[in-house]
Amino acid sequence: MPTIVLIPSGDVMLRLTTYHGALLIRPRSILGLFCALLVSTPVAAQNPWAKVPALSTSCYSAGDPFTDQIEAAFVANQDAIGRQEQINRGLNDQLKSIAPSVMQTRMMAYMQKDPAGFHAYMKDMAGDPQSVQAAMAADNARLAALNKEFATLIANYSAESKATLDPVAAEMLRVTDAASTAPNAERAAAIAKYNAAYVAICNKWIVKQNFPAFFAKFKAYMVENHVPVAESLGLVTKRSMEMAGINTKDYQSTERLQAVSKYIDYIRTVYSLRRRQPQG
């Protein structure tokens, strides 16, 4: 029985057929077959999560270096994405520039040099594309659900802040108005009550409970589920480059960097909700 496998080469798939030990190769469209299997070995890379500063526990932005730190981390991460994407594009352009006939020759040479590795790769590539597509659809649905959850948290925070702080703020403004004859002690008490109410809301939502819990959930999903799946799919192209004789030492998936970028963006959005300083 012949065995058929598919390997990406530029904008086409190479259809490989082995029959009684003979290798036959011919081009085939890549449409609908852009990935064939979730392979298990992740691309080696530095850990960009380690470069994200620890969350601030301050409810006020004035004097807190966290705002500058998280912005610097975001910019550095975006720069890293840009540099790596440029490297990856250059390597992929090399792969696309290889003529199918040359690719066939190089793959046959690769098979002769490392038959065990070649056939292991063929076995990996013989997976079920439908299962891969199902996994990707489930991942996209989970990411959409997390984004919706975040939007709901923002809306709920805004609603609770308004309901809690508006009455306290109205009382504070009443006794601290220039025309007010309230004693200084009453003014100070109203200001302190407002600041305490704000800090309570801030602690519950921003720096201790609700949003930090979401950040942890999002990061865990990205680290444990999304990134491994996405990186594994990217290895198809990387391994094809290696079979084509392209040096891939500088190739690296940007999936972790992209995940960190989204994570930081969530944090920036939340911490922008803090007050600059206490009333007083």
Residue pairs with C-beta under 8 A, 6 or more apart in sequence:
2 17
2 18
2 19
3 17
3 18
3 19
3 122
3 126
4 15
4 16
4 17
5 15
5 16
5 122
5 125
5 126
6 13
6 14
6 15
6 16
6 28
6 33
6 36
6 125
7 13
7 14
7 16
7 107
7 125
7 240
7 243
8 14
8 30
8 34
8 95
8 236
8 237
8 240
9 27
9 95
9 98
9 100
9 103
9 240
9 244
10 95
10 96
10 97
10 98
10 103
11 30
11 96
12 27
12 28
12 29
12 30
12 100
13 27
13 28
13 29
13 30
13 33
14 25
14 26
14 27
14 28
14 100
14 103
14 104
14 107
15 25
15 26
15 27
15 28
16 23
16 24
16 25
16 107
16 122
17 23
17 24
17 25
18 24
18 122
23 108
23 111
25 104
25 107
25 108
27 100
32 129
33 129
35 129
35 132
35 233
35 236
36 124
36 125
36 126
36 127
36 129
36 132
36 236
37 124
37 125
37 126
37 127
37 128
37 132
37 236
38 127
38 131
38 132
38 135
38 229
38 232
38 233
39 124
39 232
39 235
39 236
40 232
41 232
41 235
42 227
42 228
42 231
42 232
42 253
43 231
43 234
43 235
43 238
43 251
43 252
43 253
44 252
45 252
45 253
45 256
47 256
48 77
48 80
48 256
48 257
48 260
49 219
49 223
49 256
49 260
49 263
51 73
51 76
51 77
51 260
52 70
52 73
52 260
52 263
52 264
52 267
53 66
53 69
53 70
53 73
55 66
55 207
55 212
55 215
55 267
56 64
56 66
56 207
56 271
57 207
57 208
58 64
58 66
58 207
58 274
59 198
59 199
59 202
59 203
59 206
59 207
59 274
59 275
60 274
60 275
60 276
60 277
60 278
61 67
61 271
61 274
61 275
61 276
61 277
62 276
62 277
66 271
67 271
70 264
70 267
70 268
70 271
71 268
73 264
74 261
74 264
74 265
74 268
77 257
77 260
77 261
77 264
78 261
80 257
81 254
81 257
81 258
81 261
84 252
84 254
84 257
85 254
87 250
87 251
87 252
88 251
88 252
88 254
91 241
91 246
91 248
91 250
91 251
92 237
92 241
94 241
94 244
94 246
95 237
95 240
95 241
95 244
95 246
98 106
98 244
103 244
106 243
106 244
106 245
107 118
107 243
107 244
110 118
110 242
110 243
110 245
111 118
111 119
118 243
121 239
121 243
125 236
132 233
135 229
136 229
136 233
139 225
139 226
139 229
139 230
142 221
142 225
142 226
143 226
146 217
146 218
146 221
149 214
150 214
150 218
150 266
153 205
153 210
153 211
153 214
154 269
154 270
157 201
157 205
157 206
157 210
157 211
157 273
160 201
160 205
161 201
161 205
164 197
164 200
164 201
165 194
165 197
165 198
165 201
168 193
168 194
168 197
169 194
171 190
171 193
171 194
172 190
172 191
172 193
172 194
172 279
174 180
174 190
175 182
175 186
175 187
175 190
176 182
176 187
176 190
176 191
180 187
182 190
191 279
191 280
194 279
195 278
195 279
195 280
198 275
198 278
202 274
202 275
203 209
204 210
205 211
206 270
206 271
206 273
206 274
211 270
214 266
215 263
215 266
215 267
218 262
218 263
218 266
219 263
222 259
222 262
222 263
223 259
226 255
226 259
227 255
227 256
227 259
230 253
230 255
231 253
231 255
231 256
234 253
234 255
238 248
238 251
241 248
241 251
242 248
